Amino acid sequence: MDQQTLLYIMTAFVVLAGIAMAAQAVAIIALYKGMKVTQEKVAAMIPKVEGLVPMVENVVPKVERLVESSQSAIDQSRAQILEITGKTVEILDTARVQLNRVDSLVSDATSRARVQLERAEAVVEDTLTRAQETVGVVHSGVMKPLREIQGVTAGVKTALAFLAKGTRPSVNQVTQDEEMFI
């Protein structure tokens, strides 16, 4: 880099530094004016605040007593909360134990009820099978002979009726049984 370029760069930086210093000077002057306005406002409020100091001095002991009583109430509450928490933990532990007992009891009762239901189902199935067998025996052993006897009786009755009348009945005298066969 030649000397002329370096001189231009340094001049630019010096100008920038000067501008920055001028900006800082303007900012400091603005801060000074703002501080003067704030100082005037604070000076106007000092007599009012000095009038409040005796009232604040009277309130401070009351606030201190209030803080002390609040602290003792908090300490008592903390002790009661710890006691209640301990009792709650005991109750929860007891409830957990009882729940485990009830769970095992319900499981046992469920398994026993399931076994009893299976036995009852087997008994009902056996009873139904025997009832069906009995109905089959009654049907084949009692009903079949009854039908045969009824058929023989109807035949004998018809034969006796025919022999008693001697002649063949007219169409006007046909019974309902005979109508089915015509």
C-alpha positions in Angstrom: 0.0 0.0 0.0 1.4 3.4 -0.8 1.7 6.3 1.5 -1.1 8.4 -0.1 -3.7 5.6 0.4 -2.6 5.1 4.0 -3.0 8.8 4.6 -6.5 8.8 3.2 -7.5 5.8 5.4 -6.1 7.4 8.5 -7.8 10.7 7.7 -11.1 8.9 7.3 -10.7 7.2 10.7 -9.7 10.4 12.4 -12.8 12.1 10.9 -15.0 9.2 12.1 -13.4 9.4 15.6 -14.1 13.2 15.7 -17.8 12.6 14.7 -18.1 9.9 17.4 -16.7 12.3 20.0 -19.0 15.1 18.9 -22.0 12.7 19.2 -20.8 11.7 22.7 -20.5 15.4 23.6 -24.1 16.0 22.4 -25.3 12.9 24.4 -23.6 14.1 27.6 -25.1 17.6 27.2 -28.6 16.0 26.8 -28.0 13.8 29.9 -26.9 16.9 31.8 -30.1 18.7 30.9 -32.2 15.7 31.8 -30.5 15.4 35.2 -31.1 19.0 35.9 -34.9 18.6 35.2 -35.0 15.4 37.4 -33.0 17.2 40.2 -35.6 20.0 40.2 -38.5 17.6 40.4 -36.8 15.6 43.3 -36.0 18.9 45.1 -39.7 19.8 44.9 -40.7 16.4 46.3 -38.3 16.4 49.2 -40.6 18.4 51.6 -43.5 16.0 50.8 -41.3 13.0 51.5 -40.0 14.5 54.8 -43.6 14.9 55.9 -44.2 11.2 55.3 -41.1 10.0 57.3 -42.8 10.3 60.7 -45.8 8.3 59.4 -43.5 5.6 57.9 -41.6 5.5 61.2 -44.9 4.7 63.0 -45.8 2.0 60.4 -42.5 0.2 60.5 -43.0 -1.3 64.0 -46.5 -2.4 63.1 -45.2 -4.1 59.9 -42.5 -5.8 61.9 -45.0 -7.2 64.4 -47.2 -8.3 61.5 -44.3 -10.1 59.9 -43.4 -11.8 63.2 -47.0 -13.0 63.8 -47.2 -14.1 60.2 -44.0 -16.1 60.6 -45.3 -17.8 63.7 -48.6 -18.7 61.9 -46.6 -20.1 59.0 -44.4 -22.2 61.4 -47.6 -23.6 63.1 -49.1 -24.3 59.7 -46.0 -26.0 58.5 -46.1 -28.3 61.6 -49.7 -29.1 61.0 -49.1 -29.8 57.3 -46.3 -32.1 58.2 -48.5 -34.0 60.6 -51.4 -34.2 58.1 -49.0 -35.4 55.4 -47.7 -38.1 57.7 -51.2 -39.3 58.5 -52.1 -39.2 54.8 -49.1 -41.4 53.9 -50.2 -43.9 56.6 -53.7 -43.9 55.3 -52.5 -44.4 51.7 -50.2 -47.3 52.8 -53.1 -48.9 54.6 -55.4 -48.4 51.7 -52.8 -50.0 49.4 -52.5 -53.0 51.6 -56.3 -53.4 51.8 -56.6 -53.0 48.1 -54.0 -55.8 47.6 -56.0 -58.0 49.9 -59.3 -57.2 48.2 -57.7 -57.8 44.8 -56.4 -61.2 45.9 -59.8 -62.0 47.4 -61.6 -61.0 44.2 -59.2 -63.0 42.1 -59.7 -66.1 44.3 -63.5 -65.6 44.2 -63.4 -65.2 40.4 -61.4 -68.4 39.9 -63.7 -70.3 42.2 -66.8 -69.0 40.6 -65.4 -69.9 37.2 -64.7 -73.5 38.4 -68.2 -73.7 39.9 -69.8 -72.3 36.6 -67.9 -74.9 34.6 -69.1 -77.7 37.0 -72.7 -76.3 36.8 -72.4 -76.2 33.0 -71.3 -79.8 32.9 -74.2 -80.9 35.2 -76.7 -79.0 33.1 -75.3 -80.6 29.9 -75.4 -84.0 31.5 -79.0 -83.4 32.7 -80.0 -82.2 29.2 -78.4 -85.3 27.6 -80.2 -87.6 30.1 -83.5 -85.7 29.5 -83.2 -86.2 25.8 -82.4 -89.9 26.2 -85.4 -90.2 28.5 -87.7 -88.4 26.0 -86.4 -90.7 23.3 -87.1 -93.8 25.5 -90.6 -92.5 26.4 -91.2 -91.7 22.8 -90.1 -95.1 21.4 -91.1 -97.2 24.4 -94.5 -95.7 25.5 -95.8 -93.5 22.6 -95.2 -96.0 19.9 -97.2 -98.8 21.6 -99.9 -96.3 22.5 -100.3 -95.3 18.9 -100.4 -99.0 17.9 -103.1 -99.7 20.6 -105.0 -96.6 19.4 -104.8 -97.8 15.8 -106.0 -101.4 16.8 -108.8 -99.9 18.9 -109.9 -97.7 16.0 -109.9 -100.8 13.8 -111.9 -102.9 16.3 -114.4 -100.0 16.8 -114.8 -99.6 13.1 -115.3 -103.4 12.6 -117.8 -103.5 15.4 -119.7 -100.6 14.0 -119.7 -102.2 10.6 -120.9 -105.5 12.0 -123.6 -103.8 14.0 -125.1 -102.0 11.1 -124.8 -104.7 8.6 -125.0 -102.5 5.6 -122.7 -100.1 4.2 -123.4 -96.5 5.3 -124.7 -94.0 2.8 -122.7 -91.0 1.7 -124.8 -88.8 4.0 -123.7 -90.8 7.0 -119.9 -90.7 6.3 -117.9 -89.7 9.3 -115.0 -87.3 9.3 -112.4 -90.1 9.5 -113.9 -91.7 6.4 -113.9 -88.4 4.5 -110.1 -88.3 4.7 -109.8 -91.6 2.9 -112.3 -90.8 0.2 
